[in-house]
Amino acid sequence: MFGRAYLIEHCFMLEKERQKELAHKIYMTDALKNINDAFVKHFGGYQMKQRFYDIVHEADTVDTKENPQEIIGRISNKLDKLGKTNERI
C-alpha cells in the first residue's frame, strides 16, 4: 500500500498512538494525585490543585472576547514594535 491511502492510514495510526499515550499519562497522573490527596489528608502537606488533563487542555478552553478587528490590531501593534526595535539591512 503506497501513496495517499498509506499516508492517511499512517496519520490515523499516529493519532491513535498519541491518544493512547495521552490517556495513559492522564490515568497515571490522576492515580498519583489520588495517592497524594490521601497522603495529605492523613499527614498534611501540599495538595495538587490541578489535574494534568486540565493543564494540557487549558489552551483548548481559552475563550477570547476579542473580535477579529481587535485581534488584527493587537498583532499589528506587536509587529510594529518588532519592526522598530530591529534594524533592517
Biopython code that builds the backbone (N, CA, C, O; Angstrom):
import numpy as np
from Bio.PDB.StructureBuilder import StructureBuilder

atoms = [
    (1, "MET", "N", (0.852, -1.167, 0.000)),
    (1, "MET", "CA", (0.000, 0.000, 0.000)),
    (1, "MET", "C", (0.904, 1.238, 0.000)),
    (1, "MET", "O", (1.688, 1.443, 0.927)),
    (2, "PHE", "N", (0.789, 2.038, -1.023)),
    (2, "PHE", "CA", (1.612, 3.227, -1.164)),
    (2, "PHE", "C", (0.735, 4.411, -1.519)),
    (2, "PHE", "O", (-0.432, 4.266, -1.882)),
    (3, "GLY", "N", (1.331, 5.582, -1.402)),
    (3, "GLY", "CA", (0.642, 6.777, -1.836)),
    (3, "GLY", "C", (-0.276, 7.357, -0.783)),
    (3, "GLY", "O", (-0.011, 7.292, 0.417)),
    (4, "ARG", "N", (-1.357, 7.922, -1.270)),
    (4, "ARG", "CA", (-2.282, 8.669, -0.421)),
    (4, "ARG", "C", (-2.935, 7.804, 0.666)),
    (4, "ARG", "O", (-3.026, 8.217, 1.822)),
    (5, "ALA", "N", (-3.378, 6.625, 0.294)),
    (5, "ALA", "CA", (-4.036, 5.737, 1.257)),
    (5, "ALA", "C", (-3.097, 5.376, 2.402)),
    (5, "ALA", "O", (-3.505, 5.325, 3.563)),
    (6, "TYR", "N", (-1.836, 5.126, 2.061)),
    (6, "TYR", "CA", (-0.838, 4.801, 3.079)),
    (6, "TYR", "C", (-0.634, 5.974, 4.030)),
    (6, "TYR", "O", (-0.580, 5.793, 5.246)),
    (7, "LEU", "N", (-0.521, 7.170, 3.475)),
    (7, "LEU", "CA", (-0.308, 8.348, 4.313)),
    (7, "LEU", "C", (-1.492, 8.597, 5.239)),
    (7, "LEU", "O", (-1.307, 8.930, 6.410)),
    (8, "ILE", "N", (-2.694, 8.439, 4.725)),
    (8, "ILE", "CA", (-3.884, 8.643, 5.552)),
    (8, "ILE", "C", (-3.925, 7.619, 6.677)),
    (8, "ILE", "O", (-4.173, 7.967, 7.832)),
    (9, "GLU", "N", (-3.682, 6.361, 6.341)),
    (9, "GLU", "CA", (-3.685, 5.318, 7.369)),
    (9, "GLU", "C", (-2.588, 5.552, 8.399)),
    (9, "GLU", "O", (-2.803, 5.343, 9.593)),
    (10, "HIS", "N", (-1.417, 5.983, 7.946)),
    (10, "HIS", "CA", (-0.308, 6.247, 8.850)),
    (10, "HIS", "C", (-0.649, 7.406, 9.799)),
    (10, "HIS", "O", (-0.341, 7.340, 10.989)),
    (11, "CYS", "N", (-1.276, 8.456, 9.281)),
    (11, "CYS", "CA", (-1.675, 9.589, 10.129)),
    (11, "CYS", "C", (-2.684, 9.149, 11.187)),
    (11, "CYS", "O", (-2.582, 9.543, 12.348)),
    (12, "PHE", "N", (-3.656, 8.332, 10.785)),
    (12, "PHE", "CA", (-4.626, 7.832, 11.756)),
    (12, "PHE", "C", (-3.959, 6.980, 12.825)),
    (12, "PHE", "O", (-4.313, 7.058, 14.002)),
    (13, "MET", "N", (-2.987, 6.161, 12.410)),
    (13, "MET", "CA", (-2.280, 5.311, 13.364)),
    (13, "MET", "C", (-1.476, 6.172, 14.347)),
    (13, "MET", "O", (-1.467, 5.896, 15.547)),
    (14, "LEU", "N", (-0.809, 7.205, 13.847)),
    (14, "LEU", "CA", (-0.042, 8.083, 14.728)),
    (14, "LEU", "C", (-0.945, 8.809, 15.715)),
    (14, "LEU", "O", (-0.596, 8.939, 16.889)),
    (15, "GLU", "N", (-2.086, 9.276, 15.261)),
    (15, "GLU", "CA", (-3.027, 9.964, 16.154)),
    (15, "GLU", "C", (-3.569, 9.009, 17.213)),
    (15, "GLU", "O", (-3.724, 9.387, 18.374)),
    (16, "LYS", "N", (-3.853, 7.785, 16.818)),
    (16, "LYS", "CA", (-4.342, 6.788, 17.777)),
    (16, "LYS", "C", (-3.286, 6.513, 18.846)),
    (16, "LYS", "O", (-3.617, 6.406, 20.027)),
    (17, "GLU", "N", (-2.033, 6.401, 18.448)),
    (17, "GLU", "CA", (-0.946, 6.178, 19.405)),
    (17, "GLU", "C", (-0.787, 7.376, 20.333)),
    (17, "GLU", "O", (-0.560, 7.211, 21.532)),
    (18, "ARG", "N", (-0.906, 8.581, 19.779)),
    (18, "ARG", "CA", (-0.799, 9.783, 20.598)),
    (18, "ARG", "C", (-1.921, 9.845, 21.632)),
    (18, "ARG", "O", (-1.697, 10.226, 22.781)),
    (19, "GLN", "N", (-3.128, 9.466, 21.216)),
    (19, "GLN", "CA", (-4.263, 9.464, 22.136)),
    (19, "GLN", "C", (-4.073, 8.416, 23.243)),
    (19, "GLN", "O", (-4.409, 8.665, 24.400)),
    (20, "LYS", "N", (-3.537, 7.249, 22.882)),
    (20, "LYS", "CA", (-3.260, 6.224, 23.891)),
    (20, "LYS", "C", (-2.232, 6.722, 24.910)),
    (20, "LYS", "O", (-2.397, 6.537, 26.116)),
    (21, "GLU", "N", (-1.176, 7.352, 24.410)),
    (21, "GLU", "CA", (-0.126, 7.864, 25.290)),
    (21, "GLU", "C", (-0.682, 8.946, 26.219)),
    (21, "GLU", "O", (-0.372, 8.960, 27.410)),
    (22, "LEU", "N", (-1.491, 9.840, 25.685)),
    (22, "LEU", "CA", (-2.085, 10.898, 26.497)),
    (22, "LEU", "C", (-3.038, 10.309, 27.541)),
    (22, "LEU", "O", (-3.043, 10.743, 28.693)),
    (23, "ALA", "N", (-3.844, 9.320, 27.139)),
    (23, "ALA", "CA", (-4.756, 8.684, 28.088)),
    (23, "ALA", "C", (-3.987, 8.020, 29.224)),
    (23, "ALA", "O", (-4.406, 8.088, 30.380)),
    (24, "HIS", "N", (-2.858, 7.374, 28.900)),
    (24, "HIS", "CA", (-2.031, 6.735, 29.926)),
    (24, "HIS", "C", (-1.453, 7.768, 30.883)),
    (24, "HIS", "O", (-1.452, 7.561, 32.097)),
    (25, "LYS", "N", (-0.958, 8.891, 30.337)),
    (25, "LYS", "CA", (-0.409, 9.947, 31.189)),
    (25, "LYS", "C", (-1.480, 10.516, 32.113)),
    (25, "LYS", "O", (-1.224, 10.754, 33.294)),
    (26, "ILE", "N", (-2.677, 10.732, 31.576)),
    (26, "ILE", "CA", (-3.763, 11.268, 32.395)),
    (26, "ILE", "C", (-4.143, 10.274, 33.486)),
    (26, "ILE", "O", (-4.341, 10.663, 34.638)),
    (27, "TYR", "N", (-4.246, 8.998, 33.133)),
    (27, "TYR", "CA", (-4.600, 7.968, 34.108)),
    (27, "TYR", "C", (-3.562, 7.900, 35.226)),
    (27, "TYR", "O", (-3.915, 7.862, 36.405)),
    (28, "MET", "N", (-2.282, 7.887, 34.853)),
    (28, "MET", "CA", (-1.230, 7.759, 35.868)),
    (28, "MET", "C", (-1.159, 9.000, 36.760)),
    (28, "MET", "O", (-1.006, 8.877, 37.975)),
    (29, "THR", "N", (-1.267, 10.186, 36.174)),
    (29, "THR", "CA", (-1.187, 11.391, 36.999)),
    (29, "THR", "C", (-2.413, 11.540, 37.893)),
    (29, "THR", "O", (-2.308, 12.055, 39.006)),
    (30, "ASP", "N", (-3.587, 11.091, 37.412)),
    (30, "ASP", "CA", (-4.769, 11.112, 38.282)),
    (30, "ASP", "C", (-4.604, 10.132, 39.445)),
    (30, "ASP", "O", (-5.005, 10.423, 40.572)),
    (31, "ALA", "N", (-4.010, 8.965, 39.161)),
    (31, "ALA", "CA", (-3.769, 7.998, 40.230)),
    (31, "ALA", "C", (-2.793, 8.568, 41.261)),
    (31, "ALA", "O", (-3.006, 8.428, 42.465)),
    (32, "LEU", "N", (-1.724, 9.211, 40.786)),
    (32, "LEU", "CA", (-0.763, 9.825, 41.706)),
    (32, "LEU", "C", (-1.400, 10.971, 42.485)),
    (32, "LEU", "O", (-1.074, 11.179, 43.654)),
    (33, "LYS", "N", (-2.292, 11.706, 41.860)),
    (33, "LYS", "CA", (-2.988, 12.791, 42.555)),
    (33, "LYS", "C", (-3.859, 12.216, 43.663)),
    (33, "LYS", "O", (-3.907, 12.769, 44.762)),
    (34, "ASN", "N", (-4.548, 11.114, 43.388)),
    (34, "ASN", "CA", (-5.382, 10.481, 44.416)),
    (34, "ASN", "C", (-4.543, 9.967, 45.580)),
    (34, "ASN", "O", (-4.940, 10.097, 46.738)),
    (35, "ILE", "N", (-3.390, 9.386, 45.280)),
    (35, "ILE", "CA", (-2.496, 8.926, 46.347)),
    (35, "ILE", "C", (-2.008, 10.122, 47.154)),
    (35, "ILE", "O", (-1.971, 10.073, 48.384)),
    (36, "ASN", "N", (-1.636, 11.192, 46.465)),
    (36, "ASN", "CA", (-1.179, 12.401, 47.137)),
    (36, "ASN", "C", (-2.284, 12.980, 48.025)),
    (36, "ASN", "O", (-2.015, 13.395, 49.153)),
    (37, "ASP", "N", (-3.519, 13.010, 47.528)),
    (37, "ASP", "CA", (-4.634, 13.543, 48.313)),
    (37, "ASP", "C", (-4.852, 12.730, 49.596)),
    (37, "ASP", "O", (-5.110, 13.287, 50.663)),
    (38, "ALA", "N", (-4.742, 11.402, 49.468)),
    (38, "ALA", "CA", (-4.896, 10.557, 50.651)),
    (38, "ALA", "C", (-3.763, 10.798, 51.642)),
    (38, "ALA", "O", (-3.993, 10.857, 52.850)),
    (39, "PHE", "N", (-2.555, 10.936, 51.138)),
    (39, "PHE", "CA", (-1.402, 11.194, 51.995)),
    (39, "PHE", "C", (-1.561, 12.526, 52.724)),
    (39, "PHE", "O", (-1.320, 12.611, 53.928)),
    (40, "VAL", "N", (-1.966, 13.562, 51.993)),
    (40, "VAL", "CA", (-2.142, 14.892, 52.577)),
    (40, "VAL", "C", (-3.247, 14.875, 53.628)),
    (40, "VAL", "O", (-3.150, 15.543, 54.657)),
    (41, "LYS", "N", (-4.289, 14.111, 53.358)),
    (41, "LYS", "CA", (-5.414, 14.027, 54.301)),
    (41, "LYS", "C", (-4.969, 13.464, 55.650)),
    (41, "LYS", "O", (-5.431, 13.913, 56.699)),
    (42, "HIS", "N", (-4.073, 12.482, 55.617)),
    (42, "HIS", "CA", (-3.644, 11.834, 56.859)),
    (42, "HIS", "C", (-2.435, 12.510, 57.510)),
    (42, "HIS", "O", (-2.354, 12.575, 58.736)),
    (43, "PHE", "N", (-1.488, 13.017, 56.696)),
    (43, "PHE", "CA", (-0.234, 13.510, 57.244)),
    (43, "PHE", "C", (0.003, 15.002, 57.028)),
    (43, "PHE", "O", (0.921, 15.574, 57.615)),
    (44, "GLY", "N", (-0.805, 15.627, 56.204)),
    (44, "GLY", "CA", (-0.617, 17.042, 55.902)),
    (44, "GLY", "C", (0.374, 17.234, 54.783)),
    (44, "GLY", "O", (1.079, 16.300, 54.400)),
    (45, "GLY", "N", (0.431, 18.419, 54.265)),
    (45, "GLY", "CA", (1.372, 18.722, 53.195)),
    (45, "GLY", "C", (0.680, 19.437, 52.052)),
    (45, "GLY", "O", (-0.440, 19.927, 52.193)),
    (46, "TYR", "N", (1.358, 19.491, 50.924)),
    (46, "TYR", "CA", (0.881, 20.219, 49.755)),
    (46, "TYR", "C", (-0.040, 19.338, 48.929)),
    (46, "TYR", "O", (0.286, 18.188, 48.635)),
    (47, "GLN", "N", (-1.176, 19.875, 48.563)),
    (47, "GLN", "CA", (-2.134, 19.132, 47.749)),
    (47, "GLN", "C", (-2.133, 19.700, 46.326)),
    (47, "GLN", "O", (-2.118, 20.915, 46.132)),
    (48, "MET", "N", (-2.147, 18.813, 45.349)),
    (48, "MET", "CA", (-2.191, 19.251, 43.960)),
    (48, "MET", "C", (-3.534, 19.919, 43.693)),
    (48, "MET", "O", (-4.579, 19.393, 44.075)),
    (49, "LYS", "N", (-3.508, 21.053, 43.051)),
    (49, "LYS", "CA", (-4.737, 21.797, 42.821)),
    (49, "LYS", "C", (-5.311, 21.569, 41.433)),
    (49, "LYS", "O", (-6.492, 21.832, 41.206)),
    (50, "GLN", "N", (-4.501, 21.086, 40.501)),
    (50, "GLN", "CA", (-4.937, 20.960, 39.127)),
    (50, "GLN", "C", (-4.525, 19.613, 38.568)),
    (50, "GLN", "O", (-3.457, 19.091, 38.889)),
    (51, "ARG", "N", (-5.392, 19.054, 37.724)),
    (51, "ARG", "CA", (-5.087, 17.785, 37.074)),
    (51, "ARG", "C", (-4.195, 18.022, 35.852)),
    (51, "ARG", "O", (-4.174, 19.115, 35.287)),
    (52, "PHE", "N", (-3.468, 16.992, 35.461)),
    (52, "PHE", "CA", (-2.647, 17.031, 34.255)),
    (52, "PHE", "C", (-3.525, 17.330, 33.040)),
    (52, "PHE", "O", (-3.142, 18.116, 32.174)),
    (53, "TYR", "N", (-4.692, 16.706, 32.977)),
    (53, "TYR", "CA", (-5.631, 16.915, 31.871)),
    (53, "TYR", "C", (-5.995, 18.393, 31.736)),
    (53, "TYR", "O", (-6.040, 18.928, 30.628)),
    (54, "ASP", "N", (-6.253, 19.049, 32.873)),
    (54, "ASP", "CA", (-6.630, 20.460, 32.842)),
    (54, "ASP", "C", (-5.485, 21.331, 32.325)),
    (54, "ASP", "O", (-5.718, 22.310, 31.616)),
    (55, "ILE", "N", (-4.268, 20.979, 32.676)),
    (55, "ILE", "CA", (-3.107, 21.746, 32.225)),
    (55, "ILE", "C", (-2.901, 21.554, 30.726)),
    (55, "ILE", "O", (-2.647, 22.517, 30.003)),
    (56, "VAL", "N", (-3.012, 20.311, 30.261)),
    (56, "VAL", "CA", (-2.798, 20.010, 28.847)),
    (56, "VAL", "C", (-3.867, 20.655, 27.981)),
    (56, "VAL", "O", (-3.564, 21.174, 26.906)),
    (57, "HIS", "N", (-5.104, 20.630, 28.432)),
    (57, "HIS", "CA", (-6.205, 21.138, 27.617)),
    (57, "HIS", "C", (-6.587, 22.581, 27.940)),
    (57, "HIS", "O", (-7.643, 23.052, 27.517)),
    (58, "GLU", "N", (-5.748, 23.276, 28.674)),
    (58, "GLU", "CA", (-6.042, 24.667, 29.012)),
    (58, "GLU", "C", (-6.105, 25.530, 27.756)),
    (58, "GLU", "O", (-6.954, 26.416, 27.655)),
    (59, "ALA", "N", (-5.226, 25.280, 26.813)),
    (59, "ALA", "CA", (-5.218, 26.074, 25.587)),
    (59, "ALA", "C", (-6.489, 25.846, 24.766)),
    (59, "ALA", "O", (-6.925, 26.734, 24.034)),
    (60, "ASP", "N", (-7.083, 24.651, 24.890)),
    (60, "ASP", "CA", (-8.302, 24.362, 24.143)),
    (60, "ASP", "C", (-9.501, 25.121, 24.682)),
    (60, "ASP", "O", (-10.468, 25.347, 23.955)),
    (61, "THR", "N", (-9.452, 25.520, 25.949)),
    (61, "THR", "CA", (-10.618, 26.130, 26.574)),
    (61, "THR", "C", (-10.519, 27.647, 26.669)),
    (61, "THR", "O", (-11.376, 28.290, 27.276)),
    (62, "VAL", "N", (-9.476, 28.224, 26.069)),
    (62, "VAL", "CA", (-9.330, 29.677, 26.124)),
    (62, "VAL", "C", (-10.456, 30.305, 25.307)),
    (62, "VAL", "O", (-10.616, 30.018, 24.120)),
    (63, "ASP", "N", (-11.225, 31.162, 25.958)),
    (63, "ASP", "CA", (-12.344, 31.811, 25.298)),
    (63, "ASP", "C", (-12.006, 33.288, 25.146)),
    (63, "ASP", "O", (-11.939, 34.026, 26.129)),
    (64, "THR", "N", (-11.798, 33.700, 23.932)),
    (64, "THR", "CA", (-11.427, 35.085, 23.700)),
    (64, "THR", "C", (-12.675, 35.928, 23.491)),
    (64, "THR", "O", (-13.642, 35.486, 22.870)),
    (65, "LYS", "N", (-12.642, 37.115, 24.002)),
    (65, "LYS", "CA", (-13.761, 38.038, 23.837)),
    (65, "LYS", "C", (-13.428, 39.105, 22.803)),
    (65, "LYS", "O", (-14.206, 40.032, 22.580)),
    (66, "GLU", "N", (-12.252, 38.963, 22.170)),
    (66, "GLU", "CA", (-11.855, 39.927, 21.160)),
    (66, "GLU", "C", (-12.551, 39.626, 19.835)),
    (66, "GLU", "O", (-12.739, 38.467, 19.465)),
    (67, "ASN", "N", (-12.920, 40.670, 19.144)),
    (67, "ASN", "CA", (-13.455, 40.456, 17.804)),
    (67, "ASN", "C", (-12.277, 40.399, 16.831)),
    (67, "ASN", "O", (-11.150, 40.717, 17.210)),
    (68, "PRO", "N", (-12.522, 40.002, 15.595)),
    (68, "PRO", "CA", (-11.405, 39.852, 14.649)),
    (68, "PRO", "C", (-10.600, 41.136, 14.443)),
    (68, "PRO", "O", (-9.380, 41.069, 14.297)),
    (69, "GLN", "N", (-11.252, 42.304, 14.428)),
    (69, "GLN", "CA", (-10.534, 43.560, 14.217)),
    (69, "GLN", "C", (-9.577, 43.849, 15.379)),
    (69, "GLN", "O", (-8.475, 44.354, 15.165)),
    (70, "GLU", "N", (-9.998, 43.529, 16.607)),
    (70, "GLU", "CA", (-9.125, 43.746, 17.769)),
    (70, "GLU", "C", (-7.913, 42.826, 17.718)),
    (70, "GLU", "O", (-6.804, 43.231, 18.067)),
    (71, "ILE", "N", (-8.123, 41.598, 17.288)),
    (71, "ILE", "CA", (-7.015, 40.643, 17.177)),
    (71, "ILE", "C", (-6.015, 41.127, 16.132)),
    (71, "ILE", "O", (-4.806, 41.094, 16.360)),
    (72, "ILE", "N", (-6.528, 41.580, 14.975)),
    (72, "ILE", "CA", (-5.658, 42.091, 13.913)),
    (72, "ILE", "C", (-4.885, 43.311, 14.416)),
    (72, "ILE", "O", (-3.691, 43.446, 14.148)),
    (73, "GLY", "N", (-5.566, 44.196, 15.143)),
    (73, "GLY", "CA", (-4.896, 45.378, 15.681)),
    (73, "GLY", "C", (-3.805, 45.028, 16.666)),
    (73, "GLY", "O", (-2.725, 45.618, 16.632)),
    (74, "ARG", "N", (-4.073, 44.064, 17.557)),
    (74, "ARG", "CA", (-3.084, 43.648, 18.554)),
    (74, "ARG", "C", (-1.849, 43.052, 17.875)),
    (74, "ARG", "O", (-0.718, 43.352, 18.257)),
    (75, "ILE", "N", (-2.073, 42.212, 16.874)),
    (75, "ILE", "CA", (-0.953, 41.597, 16.161)),
    (75, "ILE", "C", (-0.174, 42.656, 15.386)),
    (75, "ILE", "O", (1.056, 42.622, 15.351)),
    (76, "SER", "N", (-0.886, 43.592, 14.768)),
    (76, "SER", "CA", (-0.221, 44.665, 14.026)),
    (76, "SER", "C", (0.653, 45.510, 14.942)),
    (76, "SER", "O", (1.770, 45.877, 14.578)),
    (77, "ASN", "N", (0.144, 45.817, 16.131)),
    (77, "ASN", "CA", (0.935, 46.594, 17.091)),
    (77, "ASN", "C", (2.211, 45.862, 17.491)),
    (77, "ASN", "O", (3.281, 46.464, 17.584)),
    (78, "LYS", "N", (2.085, 44.553, 17.728)),
    (78, "LYS", "CA", (3.275, 43.776, 18.089)),
    (78, "LYS", "C", (4.283, 43.752, 16.941)),
    (78, "LYS", "O", (5.490, 43.850, 17.162)),
    (79, "LEU", "N", (3.774, 43.619, 15.708)),
    (79, "LEU", "CA", (4.678, 43.613, 14.556)),
    (79, "LEU", "C", (5.343, 44.969, 14.372)),
    (79, "LEU", "O", (6.519, 45.045, 14.015)),
    (80, "ASP", "N", (4.593, 46.040, 14.617)),
    (80, "ASP", "CA", (5.185, 47.377, 14.528)),
    (80, "ASP", "C", (6.298, 47.553, 15.553)),
    (80, "ASP", "O", (7.351, 48.110, 15.242)),
    (81, "LYS", "N", (6.066, 47.080, 16.769)),
    (81, "LYS", "CA", (7.095, 47.183, 17.808)),
    (81, "LYS", "C", (8.332, 46.394, 17.418)),
    (81, "LYS", "O", (9.456, 46.849, 17.635)),
    (82, "LEU", "N", (8.133, 45.212, 16.844)),
    (82, "LEU", "CA", (9.272, 44.405, 16.421)),
    (82, "LEU", "C", (10.036, 45.107, 15.293)),
    (82, "LEU", "O", (11.266, 45.064, 15.248)),
    (83, "GLY", "N", (9.314, 45.739, 14.403)),
    (83, "GLY", "CA", (9.955, 46.438, 13.285)),
    (83, "GLY", "C", (10.758, 47.650, 13.750)),
    (83, "GLY", "O", (11.778, 47.990, 13.150)),
    (84, "LYS", "N", (10.307, 48.291, 14.799)),
    (84, "LYS", "CA", (11.010, 49.466, 15.296)),
    (84, "LYS", "C", (12.262, 49.087, 16.071)),
    (84, "LYS", "O", (13.242, 49.832, 16.065)),
    (85, "THR", "N", (12.243, 47.946, 16.734)),
    (85, "THR", "CA", (13.397, 47.556, 17.552)),
    (85, "THR", "C", (14.466, 46.857, 16.740)),
    (85, "THR", "O", (15.637, 46.884, 17.119)),
    (86, "ASN", "N", (14.100, 46.232, 15.638)),
    (86, "ASN", "CA", (15.077, 45.502, 14.826)),
    (86, "ASN", "C", (15.531, 46.381, 13.665)),
    (86, "ASN", "O", (14.705, 46.915, 12.925)),
    (87, "GLU", "N", (16.822, 46.529, 13.509)),
    (87, "GLU", "CA", (17.350, 47.300, 12.395)),
    (87, "GLU", "C", (17.354, 46.419, 11.160)),
    (87, "GLU", "O", (17.703, 45.240, 11.216)),
    (88, "ARG", "N", (16.962, 47.007, 10.057)),
    (88, "ARG", "CA", (16.940, 46.260, 8.802)),
    (88, "ARG", "C", (18.160, 46.627, 7.973)),
    (88, "ARG", "O", (18.598, 47.777, 7.949)),
    (89, "ILE", "N", (18.682, 45.648, 7.313)),
    (89, "ILE", "CA", (19.889, 45.864, 6.493)),
    (89, "ILE", "C", (19.483, 46.168, 5.068)),
    (89, "ILE", "O", (20.343, 46.382, 4.213)),
]
sb = StructureBuilder()
sb.init_structure("model")
sb.init_model(0)
sb.init_chain("A")
sb.init_seg("    ")
for serial, (resi, resn, name, xyz) in enumerate(atoms, 1):
    if name == "N":
        sb.init_residue(resn, " ", resi, " ")
    sb.init_atom(name, np.array(xyz, "f"), 0.0, 1.0, " ", f" {name:<3s}", serial, name[0])
structure = sb.get_structure()
